Amino acid sequence: MSEAAIRPIANMLPRKLFHADHDAFRDTVRRFYAKEVVPNIEKYENQQHVDRDLWNKAGELGLLCATMPEQYGGSGVDRLYSMILIEEQAYAMDSSTGFSLHSDIVANYINNFGNEEQKSHWLPKMATGEIVTAIAMTEPGTGSDLQAVRTTAELDGDDYIINGSKIFITNGYLCDMAIVVCKTGTEEKGSSNLSLIIVEADRAGFSKGKPLKKVGMKGQDTCELFFDNVRVPKENLLGMQGMGFMMLMKELAWERMLVAIGCQAGAEAALAHTIQYTKERKAFGKAVASFQNTRFKLAEMRTEIDFCRAYLDRCMELQLEEKLGIDAAAAAKYKISEMFSKVVDECVQLHGGYGYMLEYPIARAYIDNRANRIYAGTNEIMKELISRTL
């Protein structure tokens, strides 16, 4: 059975989030991953990024920026469509495509904080895949501490001049535009010094490093970005100067939900592969699935996965009502990424030696999943956010 053909087992508690239109969209996404992505995963991993025309194909099918208003090229649909796209990517066990960052993070910053000219210029091109976008937050030495950003943007007449560098930037190698977190002030309170500035990749002084060699997620486009006296018009400022930290905090809760969604679906996919493997694999003349230890391990994983699914789906209900708290999103990211790590480790064990072979999907899942506990804020930061509400 091919990787794309494996579907997660049904949850013990039926999901009630989706209707017929959602199901039709899911079918489209599933076919896209089965046809365009899964057969090319090895190729993407070898070249360390997807083919550029994959973005155009996704745009043609309406898979990019679907939640953006129709007047800006989107479909104006709810965030359950984003959830579906991330789930199907995880069910395909793909870690190469960076669509969600483009569609659900960068696009949201522009739609929520940009002016009419910025929205009209950028969002339609993002929806078609004409341009690929990134957001440049993390810097060498700063990690999760956004207030310690050292990349500067100084006003010079009608322009900002940007100097600095960013690291671990998803979609960075192929990006045509990046929203860059810059230090624009010198106030004592670090949070008031940050601004978000749109920087086109063809600006003089903007350069990209080679794709970074990662432990996992090898097909995902990740690189360093460098800014050497990059001059951009002050009209490229997103929102108001000094409001960058506030904008980042508003959107980071949704970014953490995106991680939680991917981890949840990834755990479901890992379990499905392992159930199939243990039913087919023989040991001592019997299927591995027939041993009590195997049955109990599968039951434990199934229970953990379903409990997390119930919490995540409830968080999505609150997200749709715009009532999801920062602490709840942090808890989802923290708990579900930890759960995924435990599940995939157990799944490798049940595969035996074959679980350590990259030709088996579970081995790729094992190395790909580890970053989930780090990006979008480390799980230690998630605990700090939760603890502040106690």
Summary of the structure (lengths in Angstrom):
residues: 390
radius of gyration: 21.2
end to end distance: 47.9
largest distance: 78.8
contacts: 1362
relative contact order: 0.11
helix: 55%
strand: 14%
